[in-house]
Amino acid sequence: MSATQPSAQTRGEEILAVFETAFGRLLAADPAAFRVKFRKMAASAFAFYRGTACLFYSDLEKERHGGPYLDERTGRVWIHGDLHAENFGTYMDANGRLIFNVNDFDEAYVGPFTWDLKRLAASLALIGYTKAFSDEQITALVRTCATAYRERIRALASGAKEDEVPPFTLDTAEGPLLGALRDARARTRFALLDSMTEIRDHERRFTEDDGSIELDAATRYKVLAAFDGYLETLPEESLVRPDSYRVKDVVGRRGIGIGSAGLPSYNILLEGHSDALENDVVIYIKQAQTPAVSRHITDPAVRGYFQHEGHRTVISQRALQAAADPWLGWTELDGAGQLVAEVSPYAVDLDWSDIDDPDEIAAVVADLGRATATMHAAADDESGHSELVPFSTERAIDAAIAADEEGFAELLVEFAHGYGARARADHQIFVDLFRNGRIPGL
C-alpha cells in the first residue's frame, strides 16, 4: 500500500467508480437487493471487506504484471479469488467424508497465488482488530498463517503422502475446526427438507415462504430446460440412478446476501438416491457472476478457456477442491451461465464470534494457512485442466518462496497492516456515502 493515502473525497469517488463497474448492471436491475447487501456491508469493516473483492483487486492493479514471488508460473495458478477468514467451512465430499476446508468458489480464477494470501492476511488483520488485538499480536497471527502455509507447501512439493499432510476431518481436526465438523455431522438431510418442504398428496413439495417465488409456466419450462442441460455436465459416476434426477418441484429465489445480491436463482427438488421421501435432494441454479479478479487478468488463454461464468465457477471448484460435490455442474439460462450445486445440510461455516482466546485463534489461523496451501497444490497439472496450469503448482510456489524465505512472512505482515487500515477507513467512507444517498441507483 502506498504511504500516501488519498483524501476521503477522492477515495469515495474511487469506490463509487469501482462499484459502478462491478455492480452497476445488477444494481440497476434490483436496487432493493443491493440496499440489503449494502446494509450488511455497513455493519462492520470486515463485512465491508467481504463484499468488496472488486475494490481489493482494483487496488492490487499495479501488481498485475509482477510482484515479489511471482513469475510466469506462480503468477497464473488456480486461485480462490475471495480468500478471507470466513470463507472456510465444512462440506461432504464425493466419497461421503466430512471435510473442513476452503469453501465458496464463486470468485475462483487463474492468477497470482500471492493475491489469495494477501486477501487472507488482510482479513486476519481485520479480525484481530475487531477482537482488540495489538499490532504485535496481529503481526504474530499473520506470521503464523504464513509459516503454516510455507511448511505445508514445502511438504507437498517434497511428495508428502496424505497420511503426512491429512485433510481436516473428524479424525484429524482439532479445536473450532473439529467443532464445525461435529456440528455438520449432527445435521441431517431430513431437517433441511423439513425446513424447506412439506408432504402434500403423498409427495414432497416446496413450502410457500417469504423467500420463494412461484414460477409461471414459461419460466418453469426454461428452468427445466436448463436443468436438462446441467445433467450433461455431471461426471459419469454421478449418474448412477436415473430416477435420482426426477424433478418434483421448482421455485424461484432472489439472492440478497453480501455476495449474491440481485442474482436470480432457483431451487429444484429431486427424487434423490432412493424412493424414500427423506432422501430427496434440493439443488440450486444460480446465475454465476463475473469474478472480480478477472477484470485484472488479461491473459486471453485464461479468458478463452471458459464457456461462461457458470462453467468457470465449476471448473475452478473441481480444480481447487478434491472430491467436490457430486451434484456440482453448470448450465445456461436466458443466455447467462449458471452454477448448479446441492443445497447441502452439511455446510457449516467457521464461526469466529466465539473464538477469542489468542492461542486458540493462532491454532485456527495456522490451520487456515495449511488448508490454503493444500487448495493451491490440488489445482495443477494433475487436476485435469493442464491446459491452463501445465506444471506442479506446489513445486513452483515452493521454489519461489525458497528464493527469499525471510521476506515471505514480512510481505504478508506489511500488507495485512496496511490494507487492514485501508479497509477500516474505506468502510467509514462507504457508510457515509450510503447513508447520505451518494451511491447512484439507490
Phi, psi and omega in degrees: 000146180289144178291334180260111182268146179291161176295163179300322180293314180296316180295322178300320178294323177297316180298315180297322179295318178293319178299320181297318179293316186279321189244351192310309184294314180293322180296319179296327182283331184211072181298330180298318179297323181285333173296320176294313179303311184291328176293323175295318179294331181287344187295327182199163177297325180292318178297321176297316180298318178302321186272003186231047172301328179300319180288320179303311182286332173297321179289334178271006185308323184295343180266005186303325185257013178164197182136165180304138177071009181249133174220196184294343178259305184291347176273358178214070174245166175293127178233158181290320176091337178216054188275093173239172191292346178261001178263044174230143180180196186258154170205158174262122185279179184294345179264005179084011178267137172280126184236140168258125182195190175295144176225180178060089185257023183300332185258008186294147184197192175247126183187195182290132182296332182292338179294320174300314185292322178293320179295320177294316182298316179296325178293326177293323177296321180293319178294317178300319179296317180300326181268014175062033174285148176286166177300323180294321178293321178295318176303315180297321179298312182295320177297320178299315179297314181298318181295317180296319177299312184297318181294320180291321177298318179298317180296317180292321179293335180274001177086028180299140177279166184300325181290343176272330177227067187289154173291166179276107181234182177300336181270339187242337184283158178224167173059217182301331177294316177295323178299318179295319179295321178292323176298316179297320182294329181285346180278156182227154175296325180298318180296320177298312180298321181297330181279343186241343189223174175212164177265121177229126180054047175067017178220149180278140178219157174293143174278157175275123177216179185294338184267351183261152181233121178290136185263142172283170187299320182293318179292319178300318179299316180296319180294318180292327175294320177296323178298318177299321177294324178299319183303329181288347182263357182279146175298151182303323183293343178282335187266059185271335181223105185306324181295342179304331188257016176289126183277128178260326182196159177211137177223160175269155175226162176233120183287128178228012178285176181301323183262350189238016183302131175081356182268120178292146178211166183219144173253136179236130179263125184242160182298321182086194190274003174204172179284346182295135184295333181284353179258010176298156184233139174251126173243160177238147170246119184230134177298124181281147184258160175288122182292140183302321184294333185294338178288350183238009173243111189258004181300116181296333178295326178286310181301320184281353184284332188258138178292319180192181186291330176295314177299316180299317181297315183291314180299320179296315181295318178297328178286320187272339187240115179294138178051058184293167177316122181292346178270359185288128179196187181221167176197186176233147178212124182054036177080002182248142178292140183236143172264136177234132179201169179283143165280096192273137174284351188256014180267114179231121179279151174296125183259111182277349188296330182255009178258100186237336181291127183304320180293321179292320177298318180298320179295319178295315181299320177298319179294325177294322176297318179294319180297321179295317178298318179297320177298312180299322183286335182291331189258088180209211185294348179258004185273353181097004180227052186290348177298325181270320183232080187272044181202169177282112182299313185296325179289323178294316180292319179302314181295321181294316180291322181300335180291339178204075183300315185295324185282344187296304180296322181295324177302314182288324178297311181299316180294319182301314180293315183294314183281333174299315177295320178299317181293323178294319178292319179297324179300315180294320177299316180298314180301317179294321177298316185291311186288340179262013174070031184267354182269113183303140178096343178259000000 
